[in-house]
Amino acid sequence: DFAFVDPRETEAGLAVSLGDDGTSLGDRNAPTAGYARFSPPFHLNDEGLYVGGQFLDGREPDLAGQAGGPPLNPIEMGMADKESVVERLRENPRYVAGFEKFYGADVFDDPAKAYGAMTQSIAAFEQTPFFAPFDSKYDRFLRGEEKLTEQEELGRLLFFSQQFTNCNLCHQLRRSAIAPDETFSNYQYHNIGIPVNAAVRELNGVAQDFVDHGLLDNPSVDDPAQDGKFKVPTLRNVAVTGPYMHNGVFKELRTAVLFYNRYNSKSAKRQINPETGVLWGDPEVPGTLSVKELTHGPALDDKRIDALVAFLKTLTDRRYEHLLEE
């Protein structure tokens, strides 16, 4: 009902999720599971860049690996071990029948095998069109079924422009601007200079001086140049899946767009976070910023900022379009 993000309000708003114990709060914003199947397995590409995987730091190579994380995470579902999860599954006759049908009559003899079957089943569901219908207004426009408004069309042209914005440097997967299966992420990793979400840190017990190293916290990565980098998210349903950035520090989509624009603008106004009325804040990890990508293109005026936001709203799946009004 909520584009596969956590809709539960906490003391921290929607920035991070509440644990099963009713008190624990996470430190990262839960990304949408919609369109997640298009993220390739975590790997180092021919250009020496890390790509893909699941979670914001790619620490799980695929959907099944991601599905296995939350049940055992102590501040998420907090189950003691795989055996405890499997025992819970066995309480449901439908689960038992399904597991034995698809994974063998002896699947429950080995808790690790049964747990793996659970993760594979969830991954199979996440690979269905239900999670990726490609039926937004933008998709309908590509198929000639609907027209964009003048503002939305301006935003589309700006988004795919190589000259006027830097959006497509990271948020375009296909070479064509009219690709019908565009997911609006190249699944690479970047440090865009996000500040600490101090409000969350005051509530979740994580020290204010703790540093989230992002990709460098991935067990497969030991290169200091990857410090503070996070996976480029899909922009599908972005308008209804806020708050924004890896720690949910920005509430509004327009604020997120303005944050990018600060790197290209000399205007004092553009250096102010409109949600707080003060400067944007220092990067949590300052030394590895993707300067080339962030500073590409000119500063944008309000008309073009609003046009980009309008275009991003067109990427909302049809069944969530009512959330745009709400």
C-alpha positions, 0 to 999 in steps of 0.5 A: 500500500505504500510503495514497499517502504516502511510507513510507520511513524516513529519519534524520528518521523519516517526517517528510520524504522522501528524495531520489533521490540517497540523501542529500537530505532535504526540509523538508515532509511529503509529503501523501497523493495520496489524495482529492487530486482533490477540491482545486479549482483554486487561486483566490481565492474570493468572500470573498477567501480563497485556496482549492485547488491542489496542494502544501501552498502551492497553487503548482500549480493542478491534479493535472497540475501537481503531477505535473510537479514531483518529476521536476525538483526537485533534491532529489527526483528531480533529473532535469536537464530535461524532455528527460532525463525524456522520454528515460527514458520512451522506453526503455519500449515500453509507454509509447511505445505508450500515449503515441502512442495517446492523444497522437498519433504525433508526441508525442515530437517535442516534449519539452515536449508529451511531458512534459505527456502524462506529467503528464496521464496521472498526473493521469488515474490520480489521478482514478480511484476507486482513489484515493478509494474512500469505503469507510471504516468511516465511509462504511459507517456512513453507508450503514447497513452498519456501526455505530460504537462508543460512543466513535467515535459520541461523536467523530463528534458532537464533530467536527461540533458547532458548539459543542464543537469547532473541527474542522469550521470547516476540515475540513468541505466539505459542509453536511451532516454525513452527506454521502456525498462529504465529504473533510474539508477546505474546501481553504482556508489557515490558520496554526495556529502549528506550530513548526519541526521542529528535528530535520529542520532539523538533518539536511537542511541547512536553517538553523534560522532559515529560515522556511517562509512557506507560502502566501506562497511561492506565486508567485501570492501577494504578500499578507503576510497569507498568511504561514505559511498552509498548505492544510487537508489531507483527513482521509481516511486521516489515522490511517495517514498520519502524521507530522502537520502540514506539516513532520511535527513530530508523530508521533502523531495524538493529539498533533495533536489535543492541539495544537489543544486547547492553544489552548482550555485553561488547563491547564498539562498541555495546554501540554506536547507529550506527545512531547517533555515540554516546551512545544509550541514557538513558531510558526514564523510568529507574526503571522498565526495563525487565532486565531478558528478556533483558539480556538473551543469549550471545552477538551476532557478526555481522554475527548473527545480520545480519542473524536475520535481514535477517530472519525478512525480510522474515516475509514481506507479499507477496504484500509488498516484493517490499518495501524491495528493495525500 
